[in-house]
Amino acid sequence: MLKLHLFTQKALLLCTALLLLSACQLTTVNTTYGEYYLTLQQLSPQQLAEEVEKQQTYAAQQPPSFEYDTYDPQIKLLLLYSLPKSPIYNSFNAKALLNQLKTEGDNAAFAHINPSEQAFITLLRDQLNQRLLMRNRLLAQQQAQKKQALEQQQQLVEQVQLLEQIIKQLKNIEQAIDKRDQ
């Protein structure tokens, strides 16, 4: 019985270690950015937060130069900014980082990636542009609706004021008629 209990504990410990190692494998194995993004989609919120922290630490430790490895954490952060369920999801930050990476060192950040990854980054850029465009359109539409509501409110206030004037005039007429009748 004791041997079975020890075996179960060891098996549980081994499974836990394997799970933890598989989470660490996310950034240590050389995967494509498309595969990395797909993997990010499968992570729990806590795992995503850990991945964000890890990539932010890597990016802070390695200021960009014209070498592949120094841009890798920044590209991964770009993907984390672009992932809707990410704790740092922000289309503006993603687009700004993408623009920064595109302009640094004559596109050095993306010079090392293969054509399919280039296509993925281009698709990401197009999607970010569309998100920002849609957001701007939505904001413009909301502002137009707000302006229209304010104009309608102003018209109602003017109508109320006009009605109050008419009521006041009718009261004055009624008082004049009452005085004349006396």
Secondary structure, DSSP 8 states (H G I E B T S, - for coil): -HHHHHHHHHHHHHHHHHHHHHHHHHHHS---HHHHHHHHHHS-HHHHHHHHHHHHHHHHHS---SSHHHHHHHHHHHHHHH-TTSTT--HHHHHHHHHHHHHTTTTGGGTTS-HHHHHHHHHHHHHHHHHHHHHHHHHHHHHHHHHHHHHHHHHHHHHHHHHHHHHHHHHHHHHHHHHHH-
